[in-house]
Amino acid sequence: MQTSVHEDYLEWILENRIESLDDDTLQVISKKFDRSRDMVRNDLNHIESTGDIILGPGTAVQLTKQGRKTAECILKKHKTLECFLTEMLGMDQDTASQQACRMEHETSNDTISRLNRYLSRPGRCRQERRRGCAQPCDLKPLSFYNEKETVRVAVVRGPRCMGRLNDIGVIPGEEVTIQRKLSNGSLVVTIKGSDIAISPEIAASVLVETIE
């Protein structure tokens, strides 16, 4: 069995709080993983042999300490990646979830930790805002700053701007120096050693923070 499939089973058992492999649950698993019931049973027997779950008595199933740790790690990766894909890249929820399922198995713990710290900052993620996080008071649009000031990109608002900004390197974490402010509101900025003109609309959509 592929490691990714193994991990998907553990993640699904944890997220759905599965405690019994009754006929209805086996049917759901069979449909989700596109495998016959016999294949699902064989998969679960293999996962038990690795020490990640305990089967029985009867239809009972439970994650071991080792299995729960793996499942929690994969679930955290999934949620973090899904949030990043919806918030920063503007994907719809279903597409983001599907992509996160593919990416979660290959993404390092360090990458997830960095993404999670970024997304957990106040006001950075709509999922966090729904839990009552306050809007940051220290983030202002790029157009707010003066010529020759260097700032760091913190948030890009609006998925329609993402493609253009990604292409020119204006992404969260990058440093930008404002070279000139034009009369029409456009900016000429330096990023990664190149001078780039940015429209007033884009300048207003890029929230930045000062560099300490």
C-alpha positions, 0 to 999 in steps of 0.5 A: 500500500502506498504511504499516501493511502495509508496516511489518508486512512488514518486521517479519515478515521481521526477526522470522522471519529470512526470507532466502528467499521460497521457495514455502512462505514465500510461502504462509505470508506469503499466509495471514498477511496474507490476500493472494494470492501475486500480491498478496504479490509485488506488495507485496514489489516495491513495498517493494523500490522504497522501498529497504527490502528487496533481492530476489534473486538467485533467491528471496533477500530481505534487509532494507536498513539503512533497512528493518532500522531501520524493522523494529526500531522497529516490533518494539520498539513491538509487544513493549513494547505487548504487555507493557504490555497483558498486565502492566498491563491483564491481557489474555491473550497472543493478544489483547494481541498482536493489539491491539499489531499495531494500535497499534504503527503509530500510537504515537509513539517517545516514548510507547514510550520512556516505556513501555519505561522503566517496564516495564524497571524491576526487578520491573515486568514478568514478562517482565523477571523471567524474565530474572533482574531482582530484585524492588524493595526500595523498593516498598511497598503504599499501606497501609504509609504514614502519613496525610498522606504523598504517594506515587507509584503504581508498580505495580498488582498483579492485573488484577481491580483494574485497572478500578476503579483506572483509573476512579478515576485510581489508575494508575502515575505518579499521586501519591496523598496518604493522608488517613485510615486507617480502623480496618477497613484502608480508606484515604481518599486524595486523587488529582487533587484528589478524596477517594476511599475505597479498600478494604483489598484494593485498598490492598494491591494498589497498590505505591507509591514515595516522592517524592524 
